[in-house]
Amino acid sequence: MSTAPPPTGPGPHRPPDFTEVQASREFGELRRSYRSFAFPLTVAFILWYLLYVLLSSYAGGFMGTKVFGNVNVAFVLGIAQFVTTFLIAWWYARHAGAKLDPRAQAIKSRVEGDA
């Protein structure tokens, strides 16, 4: 039984030149689109998380303030951490599906078509 991969087509196979792909305008636009979305959201979320940690460490009175019943500010902000995590993940998935994936697929198709 042979484990060799099936032939991909006639003639010799030339692997794509990834340095050429990375230097292309298309790839630069894809990278800018990703970074302009991901970096600001990452910074904002880290700051939001650090605010929560700092408030928990140094503003115990404020964090212990009752909102209703036995639910205090710390609990509400803690739950808000989870909510924002899921919202950011959902927002990124929408952004990637609308802006990043089509561009990445176009680059992939061009590279695979040239190979």
MODELLER restraints for C-alpha pairs under 7 A, 6 or more apart:
rsr = mdl.restraints
at = mdl.atoms
rsr.add(forms.Gaussian(group=physical.xy_distance, feature=features.Distance(at['CA:14:A'], at['CA:115:A']), mean=5.76, stdev=0.5))
rsr.add(forms.Gaussian(group=physical.xy_distance, feature=features.Distance(at['CA:15:A'], at['CA:115:A']), mean=6.08, stdev=0.5))
rsr.add(forms.Gaussian(group=physical.xy_distance, feature=features.Distance(at['CA:16:A'], at['CA:111:A']), mean=6.32, stdev=0.5))
rsr.add(forms.Gaussian(group=physical.xy_distance, feature=features.Distance(at['CA:16:A'], at['CA:115:A']), mean=5.72, stdev=0.5))
rsr.add(forms.Gaussian(group=physical.xy_distance, feature=features.Distance(at['CA:21:A'], at['CA:27:A']), mean=6.70, stdev=0.5))
rsr.add(forms.Gaussian(group=physical.xy_distance, feature=features.Distance(at['CA:30:A'], at['CA:100:A']), mean=6.35, stdev=0.5))
rsr.add(forms.Gaussian(group=physical.xy_distance, feature=features.Distance(at['CA:30:A'], at['CA:103:A']), mean=6.38, stdev=0.5))
rsr.add(forms.Gaussian(group=physical.xy_distance, feature=features.Distance(at['CA:34:A'], at['CA:100:A']), mean=6.90, stdev=0.5))
rsr.add(forms.Gaussian(group=physical.xy_distance, feature=features.Distance(at['CA:55:A'], at['CA:63:A']), mean=6.88, stdev=0.5))
rsr.add(forms.Gaussian(group=physical.xy_distance, feature=features.Distance(at['CA:56:A'], at['CA:63:A']), mean=6.41, stdev=0.5))
rsr.add(forms.Gaussian(group=physical.xy_distance, feature=features.Distance(at['CA:63:A'], at['CA:72:A']), mean=6.66, stdev=0.5))
rsr.add(forms.Gaussian(group=physical.xy_distance, feature=features.Distance(at['CA:63:A'], at['CA:73:A']), mean=4.89, stdev=0.5))
rsr.add(forms.Gaussian(group=physical.xy_distance, feature=features.Distance(at['CA:63:A'], at['CA:74:A']), mean=4.67, stdev=0.5))
rsr.add(forms.Gaussian(group=physical.xy_distance, feature=features.Distance(at['CA:64:A'], at['CA:72:A']), mean=5.50, stdev=0.5))
rsr.add(forms.Gaussian(group=physical.xy_distance, feature=features.Distance(at['CA:64:A'], at['CA:73:A']), mean=6.14, stdev=0.5))
rsr.add(forms.Gaussian(group=physical.xy_distance, feature=features.Distance(at['CA:64:A'], at['CA:74:A']), mean=6.44, stdev=0.5))
rsr.add(forms.Gaussian(group=physical.xy_distance, feature=features.Distance(at['CA:65:A'], at['CA:72:A']), mean=5.29, stdev=0.5))
rsr.add(forms.Gaussian(group=physical.xy_distance, feature=features.Distance(at['CA:65:A'], at['CA:73:A']), mean=5.74, stdev=0.5))
rsr.add(forms.Gaussian(group=physical.xy_distance, feature=features.Distance(at['CA:66:A'], at['CA:72:A']), mean=4.14, stdev=0.5))
rsr.add(forms.Gaussian(group=physical.xy_distance, feature=features.Distance(at['CA:66:A'], at['CA:73:A']), mean=6.45, stdev=0.5))
rsr.add(forms.Gaussian(group=physical.xy_distance, feature=features.Distance(at['CA:67:A'], at['CA:73:A']), mean=6.23, stdev=0.5))
